[in-house]
């Protein structure tokens, strides 16, 4: 049986957990990682989230994988080659460690920029983060034992936020800041 979907209150330890991991990843990946960023709900201060650290590693190219596959698996991360999303390479935490999702994406790709824009918008718009947290709690209650259902239920809401984020970016000229690690 899969773990139930649970949304936890924001934990101030999440940025610290990412920072420690970011230092290790930067040391292991060196120049192969153009960016290493804390993404997902745990990256936005005050936002309730599933207690999973999501991070994005931006690379020049997803193929060949040698530049990132060997360093990540050498750190104990588990490569999920069966991931159906072809715009990224996906890794999970080493066995016995805190839940971590590692998304390796091509620098400048839509999926890489989407994650950064979504994160930055929530970081700069507390009301949107509060609205998103309430919606996630609603979906988690409805789909507690159905993780794919939970993800699908959030889809339209996430696209609504990204539309607002795009308008904000167009209005402000927002560009991604420096890499988090």
C-alpha positions in Angstrom: 0.0 0.0 0.0 1.2 3.5 -0.9 1.8 6.1 1.7 -1.2 8.4 2.3 -1.1 11.9 1.0 -0.4 14.2 4.0 0.1 17.9 3.9 2.3 19.2 6.8 2.5 22.7 8.1 5.6 24.6 6.8 8.8 23.4 8.6 11.6 26.0 9.0 14.0 23.1 8.7 13.2 22.5 5.0 15.5 25.2 3.6 18.3 23.9 5.8 17.8 20.4 4.7 18.0 21.6 1.1 21.1 23.7 1.8 23.0 20.8 3.2 22.1 18.6 0.3 22.9 21.4 -2.2 26.4 21.7 -0.9 26.9 17.9 -1.3 25.4 17.9 -4.8 27.5 20.9 -5.9 30.7 19.1 -4.7 29.7 15.9 -6.5 28.4 17.5 -9.7 30.7 20.4 -10.2 30.3 22.2 -13.5 28.0 19.4 -14.8 25.2 21.2 -12.9 24.6 24.7 -14.2 22.0 25.3 -11.5 20.9 23.4 -8.3 17.6 24.8 -7.0 15.2 24.1 -4.2 11.8 23.8 -5.9 8.3 22.5 -5.0 6.2 23.5 -2.0 9.0 23.1 0.6 10.9 25.9 -1.2 8.3 28.6 -0.4 8.5 30.0 3.1 5.3 29.4 5.0 3.7 27.1 2.5 2.2 23.8 3.8 3.5 20.8 1.9 4.1 17.1 1.6 7.3 16.8 3.6 9.4 16.0 0.5 12.4 18.1 -0.5 12.2 18.6 -4.3 15.3 19.9 -6.0 16.1 20.6 -9.6 19.5 20.1 -11.2 19.8 22.0 -14.5 22.3 20.5 -16.9 23.4 21.5 -20.5 21.9 18.3 -21.9 20.0 15.2 -20.6 22.1 12.9 -22.9 24.5 11.5 -22.4 23.7 11.0 -18.7 27.2 10.2 -17.5 27.9 13.8 -16.2 25.1 13.5 -13.6 24.1 9.8 -13.4 27.3 8.6 -12.0 27.8 11.3 -9.3 24.1 11.0 -8.2 24.1 7.2 -7.9 27.5 7.5 -6.3 25.9 9.6 -3.5 23.3 6.8 -3.1 20.4 8.4 -5.1 18.2 5.9 -6.8 17.7 6.5 -10.5 14.1 6.0 -11.7 14.7 5.1 -15.3 11.0 4.1 -15.6 9.9 7.7 -15.0 7.4 8.4 -17.8 8.2 12.2 -18.0 10.8 12.4 -20.8 11.8 16.0 -20.1 13.7 15.1 -17.0 15.7 12.4 -15.4 14.3 11.5 -12.0 16.0 10.2 -8.8 14.8 9.4 -5.3 16.6 9.6 -2.0 19.1 7.1 -0.8 17.5 4.2 1.2 16.8 5.2 4.8 17.1 9.0 4.2 14.5 11.7 4.2 12.1 11.8 1.2 13.8 13.7 -1.6 12.9 14.0 -5.3 15.7 15.0 -7.6 14.6 16.4 -11.0 17.4 16.7 -13.6 16.2 19.0 -16.4 17.8 20.7 -19.4 18.8 24.3 -18.8 16.4 26.7 -20.4 13.8 24.0 -21.2 10.1 24.7 -20.6 10.0 22.2 -17.7 13.0 23.7 -16.0 11.7 27.3 -16.3 8.2 26.2 -15.3 9.4 24.9 -11.9 11.5 28.1 -11.2 8.6 30.5 -12.2 6.1 28.6 -10.1 8.4 28.6 -7.1 9.3 32.3 -7.5 5.7 33.4 -7.8 4.7 31.5 -4.6 7.7 33.0 -2.8 6.7 36.5 -3.8 2.9 36.2 -3.4 1.9 34.9 0.1 -1.8 35.1 -0.8 -1.3 32.7 -3.7 0.7 30.4 -1.4 -2.0 30.4 1.2 -4.6 29.7 -1.5 -2.5 26.8 -2.9 -2.0 25.3 0.6 -5.8 25.3 1.2 -6.4 23.7 -2.1 -3.7 21.0 -1.5 -5.3 20.2 1.9 -8.7 19.9 0.3 -7.2 17.5 -2.4 -5.3 15.5 0.2 -8.4 14.9 2.2 -10.3 13.8 -0.9 -7.5 11.7 -2.3 -5.7 10.6 0.8 -5.0 7.1 -0.5 -4.8 8.0 -4.1 -1.6 9.9 -4.9 -2.1 10.0 -8.7 -5.6 11.3 -8.1 -4.2 13.9 -5.7 -1.7 15.1 -8.4 -4.4 15.1 -11.1 -6.8 17.0 -8.9 -4.3 19.8 -8.4 -3.5 20.2 -12.1 -6.0 22.9 -13.1 -5.1 24.9 -10.0 -1.4 24.7 -10.7 -2.0 25.9 -14.3 -4.1 28.8 -12.9 -1.1 29.8 -10.7 1.3 29.5 -13.6 -0.9 31.8 -15.7 -0.8 34.4 -12.9 3.0 33.8 -12.5 3.5 34.4 -16.3 1.6 37.7 -16.1 3.6 38.7 -13.1 6.9 37.8 -14.9 5.8 39.8 -18.0 4.9 42.8 -15.9 8.0 42.8 -13.7 10.6 41.4 -16.2 11.3 38.6 -13.7 14.2 36.4 -14.5 15.5 33.5 -12.5 17.9 34.6 -9.8 21.2 32.8 -9.1 21.3 29.1 -8.4 20.4 28.1 -4.9 23.5 25.9 -4.5 
